[in-house]
């Protein structure tokens, strides 16, 4: 499933332009950056509550499909700027982690 | 190589590009009070098949060659255009993504849409399928050209050098506790290696290891320096800081062991996975540390095909 479809179905607010046609390979849920670096996979969606600019660096490193910020948390201005620069789609939701992860799992399952 | 990548590039572009980037801005329009007969010469002269009808800057209708033919058949070519134009017209906004236009063309089967400025409500252009195709081709050509130049410049670098031994050295300074600039070294190095045409698998591993090392400097030390030495055979990266040093290296290497303070952990750093991640990514790792003096981490990545077993964790 492509990112745009997922964003649509989960009612996510897309904060950046472009990148929505990326094929999503799965998802990873963590707030620890090194954990994401060690265990996420290329094309994953990353669900986190971290909003500082380093999440973009991590997503770029691991070539992640995009980042979902939970609990209505808004990206810092610098984070948004870097996301545009590095073309990492940044999305927000008012849902808490458990909810959004559960819904995403229903959508794309164990891929 | 062509197939998939190009299709996704086009898909990406229709999402990214806006209607105003491809539309024809030089609009030929007619007044609603002109006569249908006057339309004939205009259409023939400009080789177009339809034209927007504009009254005082506002779009009021659209009149096409079909409307003209109908009038001709009915022998009524002396009537004003406003009596024969289509009024219910589908328009697009200037700042809508191109994909919107593509969908509308598909859905309606129309040949053209007037483009309206979202703020002023004025007619600012006309878009046809031909405009979209031309716009996309132009954009792809520009991007391809830029990429080609970059690729040539860099990937032939080593081949063009005549020497018995070649080493390229890149040096980066890392500032303590500067979380906004943190990550710049690894992303800079990554971009540089990509331009040099290095294999992307190696680049990914180098970038990850360097990022973790860079974060270690930012989080734990008073600042330091990262030096990458690149030869045709290997990439060696030296990460040097001037303190405080690691008291127990064995412990530091254990996954999950962390000495990070709470505020650092709240930012998502200090998971105790940094050094283990670095080890997992690199082909060789050497860690040397003296408390009170500083730490020297040396990591190496082989560039020849036979990479060490278990050297990569990337997918």
Contacts between the chains, C-beta under 8 A, distances in Angstrom:
chain1	res1	chain2	res2	distance
A	4	B	15	7.5
A	17	B	15	8.0
A	17	B	16	6.3
A	18	B	12	6.5
A	18	B	15	5.9
A	18	B	16	4.5
A	19	B	12	7.4
A	20	B	15	5.7
A	21	B	8	6.1
A	21	B	11	4.5
A	21	B	12	5.4
A	21	B	15	6.2
A	31	B	268	5.1
A	32	B	268	5.5
A	32	B	269	7.9
A	32	B	271	3.7
A	32	B	273	7.2
A	33	B	215	7.5
A	33	B	268	4.6
A	33	B	269	5.9
A	33	B	271	6.8
A	34	B	212	6.5
A	34	B	215	7.8
A	34	B	269	7.4
A	34	B	271	4.1
A	34	B	272	7.5
A	34	B	273	3.5
A	34	B	274	5.3
A	34	B	277	5.8
A	35	B	271	5.0
A	35	B	273	5.7
A	37	B	208	5.7
A	37	B	211	7.0
A	37	B	212	6.7
A	37	B	273	7.3
A	37	B	277	5.6
A	38	B	273	5.2
A	38	B	276	7.3
A	38	B	277	4.8
A	38	B	280	7.1
A	38	B	313	7.1
A	41	B	315	4.3
A	42	B	314	7.1
A	42	B	315	5.0
A	48	B	268	7.5
A	50	B	267	6.9
A	50	B	268	4.5
A	52	B	179	6.6
A	52	B	267	6.1
A	52	B	268	7.9
A	53	B	179	7.5
A	53	B	180	6.2
A	53	B	183	7.5
A	54	B	179	6.6
A	54	B	182	6.1
A	54	B	183	5.7
A	54	B	215	7.9
A	54	B	267	7.5
A	54	B	268	7.4
A	54	B	269	7.8
A	55	B	268	7.6
A	57	B	182	7.5
A	57	B	183	3.4
A	57	B	186	7.1
A	57	B	187	6.3
A	57	B	211	6.4
A	58	B	211	7.6
A	60	B	187	6.4
A	60	B	190	8.0
A	61	B	186	7.0
A	61	B	187	8.0
A	61	B	190	7.7
A	61	B	204	7.4
A	61	B	207	5.2
A	61	B	208	5.4
A	61	B	211	5.5
A	62	B	208	7.5
A	63	B	204	7.4
A	78	B	180	6.1
A	86	B	187	7.7
